[in-house]
Amino acid sequence: MTINLIFKIAAVGILVSVLNQVLKHSGREDQAFLASLAGLILVLFWILPYIAELFQTIQNLFSL
């Protein structure tokens, strides 16, 4: 895992939170929820390979 991934996740979190607040104050709660959901899905796609690698490492560790 590189530090760039952590910075990208932090940037998405900041952008989604600002967008969420703007949309909620303008009365668009549904769109705010969808923006939060889109940010979550984006970050999950970024970290999915690392999670798969973690499970593979754990599987290899216990199948000695």
MDTraj code that builds the backbone (N, CA, C; nanometers):
import mdtraj as md
import numpy as np

residues = "MET THR ILE ASN LEU ILE PHE LYS ILE ALA ALA VAL GLY ILE LEU VAL SER VAL LEU ASN GLN VAL LEU LYS HIS SER GLY ARG GLU ASP GLN ALA PHE LEU ALA SER LEU ALA GLY LEU ILE LEU VAL LEU PHE TRP ILE LEU PRO TYR ILE ALA GLU LEU PHE GLN THR ILE GLN ASN LEU PHE SER LEU".split()
xyz = np.array([
    [0.0853, -0.1176, 0.0000],
    [0.0000, 0.0000, 0.0000],
    [0.0895, 0.1234, 0.0000],
    [0.0621, 0.2117, -0.0888],
    [0.1438, 0.3320, -0.0985],
    [0.0768, 0.4482, -0.0271],
    [0.1557, 0.5489, -0.0021],
    [0.1036, 0.6679, 0.0643],
    [0.0096, 0.7454, -0.0282],
    [0.0279, 0.7265, -0.1605],
    [-0.0598, 0.7945, -0.2561],
    [-0.2040, 0.7484, -0.2414],
    [-0.2240, 0.6201, -0.2151],
    [-0.3592, 0.5685, -0.1965],
    [-0.4245, 0.6315, -0.0736],
    [-0.3492, 0.6475, 0.0319],
    [-0.4033, 0.7094, 0.1532],
    [-0.4413, 0.8549, 0.1267],
    [-0.3592, 0.9264, 0.0514],
    [-0.3913, 1.0647, 0.0174],
    [-0.5136, 1.0729, -0.0732],
    [-0.5269, 0.9786, -0.1663],
    [-0.6440, 0.9775, -0.2541],
    [-0.7710, 0.9500, -0.1754],
    [-0.7635, 0.8576, -0.0811],
    [-0.8802, 0.8276, 0.0019],
    [-0.9173, 0.9488, 0.0876],
    [-0.8180, 1.0159, 0.1421],
    [-0.8441, 1.1360, 0.2227],
    [-0.9055, 1.2465, 0.1374],
    [-0.8567, 1.2635, 0.0156],
    [-0.9110, 1.3671, -0.0735],
    [-1.0559, 1.3373, -0.1095],
    [-1.0858, 1.2119, -0.1377],
    [-1.2248, 1.1748, -0.1683],
    [-1.3129, 1.1981, -0.0468],
    [-1.2635, 1.1647, 0.0713],
    [-1.3413, 1.1877, 0.1926],
    [-1.3718, 1.3343, 0.2158],
    [-1.2736, 1.4194, 0.1943],
    [-1.2948, 1.5637, 0.2115],
    [-1.3934, 1.6167, 0.1085],
    [-1.3751, 1.5764, -0.0172],
    [-1.4651, 1.6248, -0.1228],
    [-1.6081, 1.5761, -0.1017],
    [-1.6231, 1.4518, -0.0625],
    [-1.7573, 1.3984, -0.0408],
    [-1.8234, 1.4672, 0.0785],
    [-1.7493, 1.4938, 0.1836],
    [-1.8098, 1.5592, 0.2997],
    [-1.8517, 1.7025, 0.2684],
    [-1.7703, 1.7741, 0.1923],
    [-1.8083, 1.9111, 0.1534],
    [-1.9308, 1.9083, 0.0626],
    [-1.9286, 1.8189, -0.0363],
    [-2.0429, 1.8070, -0.1265],
    [-2.1684, 1.7650, -0.0512],
    [-2.1523, 1.6766, 0.0447],
    [-2.2645, 1.6312, 0.1258],
    [-2.3264, 1.7479, 0.2035],
    [-2.2435, 1.8299, 0.2652],
    [-2.2949, 1.9438, 0.3416],
    [-2.3647, 2.0455, 0.2518],
    [-2.3063, 2.0727, 0.1349],
    [-2.3675, 2.1683, 0.0422],
    [-2.5036, 2.1175, -0.0044],
    [-2.5098, 1.9904, -0.0395],
    [-2.6360, 1.9350, -0.0872],
    [-2.7407, 1.9285, 0.0232],
    [-2.7007, 1.8974, 0.1452],
    [-2.7981, 1.8926, 0.2553],
    [-2.8535, 2.0307, 0.2873],
    [-2.7693, 2.1327, 0.2816],
    [-2.8164, 2.2682, 0.3128],
    [-2.9048, 2.3243, 0.2026],
    [-2.8928, 2.2693, 0.0819],
    [-2.9793, 2.3156, -0.0261],
    [-3.1060, 2.2311, -0.0368],
    [-3.1231, 2.1368, 0.0547],
    [-3.2459, 2.0592, 0.0576],
    [-3.2461, 1.9368, -0.0311],
    [-3.1331, 1.8913, -0.0725],
    [-3.1239, 1.7748, -0.1610],
    [-3.0596, 1.6574, -0.0861],
    [-3.1313, 1.6065, 0.0115],
    [-3.0776, 1.4992, 0.0937],
    [-3.0558, 1.3713, 0.0141],
    [-3.1436, 1.3447, -0.0831],
    [-3.1287, 1.2229, -0.1640],
    [-2.9997, 1.2259, -0.2448],
    [-2.9707, 1.3401, -0.3051],
    [-2.8476, 1.3516, -0.3829],
    [-2.7245, 1.3491, -0.2930],
    [-2.7368, 1.4011, -0.1720],
    [-2.6261, 1.3954, -0.0770],
    [-2.5962, 1.2508, -0.0393],
    [-2.7003, 1.1729, -0.0188],
    [-2.6810, 1.0311, 0.0117],
    [-2.6151, 0.9587, -0.1058],
    [-2.6579, 0.9881, -0.2267],
    [-2.5998, 0.9235, -0.3445],
    [-2.4536, 0.9638, -0.3645],
    [-2.4206, 1.0875, -0.3337],
    [-2.2810, 1.1314, -0.3436],
    [-2.1946, 1.0586, -0.2405],
    [-2.2460, 1.0407, -0.1207],
    [-2.1726, 0.9663, -0.0182],
    [-2.1552, 0.8207, -0.0582],
    [-2.2599, 0.7630, -0.1129],
    [-2.2537, 0.6245, -0.1575],
    [-2.1543, 0.6079, -0.2723],
    [-2.1518, 0.7026, -0.3638],
    [-2.0571, 0.6965, -0.4755],
    [-1.9131, 0.7077, -0.4260],
    [-1.8884, 0.7938, -0.3289],
    [-1.7547, 0.8049, -0.2719],
    [-1.7120, 0.6773, -0.2026],
    [-1.8043, 0.6152, -0.1305],
    [-1.7742, 0.4898, -0.0627],
    [-1.7423, 0.3787, -0.1625],
    [-1.8200, 0.3681, -0.2681],
    [-1.7967, 0.2646, -0.3688],
    [-1.6640, 0.2876, -0.4403],
    [-1.6312, 0.4125, -0.4685],
    [-1.5039, 0.4443, -0.5341],
    [-1.3859, 0.4000, -0.4482],
    [-1.3912, 0.4320, -0.3210],
    [-1.2818, 0.3945, -0.2307],
    [-1.2751, 0.2423, -0.2143],
    [-1.3901, 0.1765, -0.2083],
    [-1.3893, 0.0308, -0.1967],
    [-1.3267, -0.0350, -0.3188],
    [-1.3511, 0.0184, -0.4371],
    [-1.2874, -0.0362, -0.5569],
    [-1.1369, -0.0153, -0.5539],
    [-1.0913, 0.0941, -0.4941],
    [-0.9479, 0.1189, -0.4849],
    [-0.8802, 0.0214, -0.3886],
    [-0.9461, -0.0126, -0.2779],
    [-0.8805, -0.0975, -0.1784],
    [-0.9137, -0.2453, -0.1942],
    [-1.0012, -0.2802, -0.2875],
    [-1.0378, -0.4199, -0.3075],
    [-0.9187, -0.5095, -0.3407],
    [-0.8235, -0.4680, -0.4255],
    [-0.7068, -0.5549, -0.4490],
    [-0.6237, -0.5798, -0.3233],
    [-0.6139, -0.4820, -0.2371],
    [-0.5376, -0.4989, -0.1133],
    [-0.6085, -0.5944, -0.0175],
    [-0.7410, -0.5901, -0.0156],
    [-0.8166, -0.6831, 0.0683],
    [-0.8011, -0.8255, 0.0165],
    [-0.8064, -0.8417, -0.1157],
    [-0.7870, -0.9751, -0.1737],
    [-0.6469, -1.0277, -0.1441],
    [-0.5475, -0.9402, -0.1509],
    [-0.4101, -0.9803, -0.1179],
    [-0.3981, -1.0196, 0.0293],
    [-0.4664, -0.9484, 0.1167],
    [-0.4658, -0.9814, 0.2588],
    [-0.5246, -1.1201, 0.2835],
    [-0.6389, -1.1493, 0.2223],
    [-0.6996, -1.2809, 0.2398],
    [-0.6117, -1.3914, 0.1816],
    [-0.5466, -1.3653, 0.0697],
    [-0.4564, -1.4642, 0.0118],
    [-0.3377, -1.4903, 0.1046],
    [-0.2837, -1.3858, 0.1640],
    [-0.1725, -1.4009, 0.2576],
    [-0.2144, -1.4795, 0.3812],
    [-0.3337, -1.4512, 0.4324],
    [-0.3834, -1.5240, 0.5493],
    [-0.4057, -1.6708, 0.5151],
    [-0.4595, -1.6958, 0.3967],
    [-0.4823, -1.8344, 0.3542],
    [-0.3494, -1.9086, 0.3414],
    [-0.2494, -1.8447, 0.2848],
    [-0.1176, -1.9077, 0.2716],
    [-0.0518, -1.9293, 0.4077],
    [-0.0753, -1.8398, 0.4993],
    [-0.0160, -1.8509, 0.6321],
    [-0.0694, -1.9704, 0.7088],
    [-0.2002, -1.9945, 0.6983],
    [-0.2600, -2.1033, 0.7751],
    [-0.2589, -2.2373, 0.7025],
    [-0.2115, -2.2403, 0.5801],
    [-0.2037, -2.3686, 0.5090],
    [-0.0582, -2.4142, 0.5007],
    [0.0142, -2.4012, 0.6091],
    [0.1540, -2.4410, 0.6124],
    [0.1672, -2.5869, 0.5998],
])
top = md.Topology()
chain = top.add_chain()
for i, resn in enumerate(residues, 1):
    res = top.add_residue(resn, chain, resSeq=i)
    for name in ("N", "CA", "C"):
        top.add_atom(name, md.element.get_by_symbol(name[0]), res)
traj = md.Trajectory(xyz[None], top)
